[in-house]
């Protein structure tokens, strides 16, 4: 028979740090179990946050692609309108320019230049006698730069002048007036430069309206999609998850998921019914199990 240890040795053998560590580990395990059954999920990892982010991202991407397509289509329409304006000016003054060059009439050429410069959208005009003798010329001053705040400065007309730059200068050969066709001898040419600032400013205004309106539209669409997904998907899933989290495995036969009448005909209703059937079979067969075996009910 062993002799009990003296009181002093037992006191010195007491380690409070070990007891505190064991108590702390038990408490941590209990907290983990509580968190697991209470369905605590971080907001940024929740299904609602992810589906909202995906809905907003999808709406912005789709809206951005549609806005880009609209911008390209509007650019083509503005280019066609710009080209048509230059062609109309050419058709309007071609016969007078041919007469001025054929007769070498400086007064007629000067009057023609002043008349063309009075047309809105014309930057400069040159009337050239073959081969390279300038009969008359005229030009407007360059328009002031399109200035404004951050939004207008970022999407100002000056940023879109390159869209129409290749169409700014155009020319047409002039023929002898009496020939009546473009098959006679060439007597000169008419050079015309159109003002791209007006077309660029109109296109910039369209882009600003499209971008701003499209951004507001896409954000509103994303918010509506997020609300719909949250109402018809996330909330029912969370309700089913909370109901499952309240199930106590130690109380056999006492737990059953509630019915969800609004979800009876969809996948969630099927999931709830199958869970109740499985739980009933499991709790009914558990007392008779001697070893693991698949359930047959």
PyMOL commands that set and color helices and strands:
alter all, ss='L'
color gray80, all
select helices_A, chain A and resi 7-12+16-38+43-45+47-103+106-117+150-154+157-163+165-167+177-179+196-245+261-263+267-286
alter helices_A, ss='H'
color red, helices_A
select strands_A, chain A and resi 122-129+133-139+169-175+186-194
alter strands_A, ss='S'
color yellow, strands_A
deselect
rebuild
show_as cartoon
